[in-house]
């Protein structure tokens, strides 16, 4: 989802484990394009920014990733302290 100034600009629902949609592919594709267009509208120039942001939290990509439990070293699957 993308909000700007308190207003929802675009939304792609992923109700199945937060990873998949139960809608038809063409509907999801149209919503994804709306999300990409909305990101461009607010000034994002990254190529496919939604996918890039989604991958930040994917805990199977080495080395450190942000997850729902905090910072994780995915080579050891251990939480990492934020402060040493």
N, C-alpha and C positions, 0 to 999 in steps of 0.2 A: 504494500500500500504506500501511497505517497500523499503526504499532506503539505500544504503550504498556507501559511497565515491562518491556521485552524480549519482549513477547508480540505476535504478529501478530493484529490485530483484524479487518482486512479487506484484500482484495487484488483489484484489477482488472488482469488481465494484458493487456498491449498488445504482443504479439510482432512485429507488422508495423511496423517502423521506429519502434517506441515510440509509435505514434500510433493504431494500429487493432488490433482483436481479430479472431481467426479463428473465434470462437465465434458462435453464433446471437444475434441481437439481444436476445431475451428473457433469455438467460443473462447477457449483459453488463449489461443494465438491472437485473437482480436484484443482481448484484455491486456495481454503482454505488450502488444504494439501501443495501446493507449498509455500504458505505464511508461514505456520508452519515450513516447512523445511528450508526456507530462514531465519527465525528467529533463528532457531537452528544453522544455518551456521555462523551467525554473533555473536553467543555466548549467546543467550537468553536460559535460562534453565527452564523458567516458563512453567507449564503445560497449554497449550492452551492460550498463552499470548495474542493473538488477542482478544479473548473474555474478558479476564481480563481488557485489555485496553479499550475496548468498553463500559464496564460497569461503568468505572470511571465517564463518563459523563452522564450516565442515571439518569435523575433528579427525578425519582420516587423512588429511593432507599435511605432510610434515612441515615444520617442526612444531611450532607453537600455534595454538588456535584458541580463539575465544569461544567458549561454549556456555550452555545454561548453568554449568557448575563453576565457571570461572575460567582462568587461563590453564590450558592443558598442554603438557608435552606429549605429543601424539606418538613419539617414538617409544615412550615408556608407559603411556596412558596414566600418568600421574598428574595431579594438580600441581601447579607451580605458584609459589608465593609471589605476590606482586611486589613485595618489599623484601630486601635482603637484610 
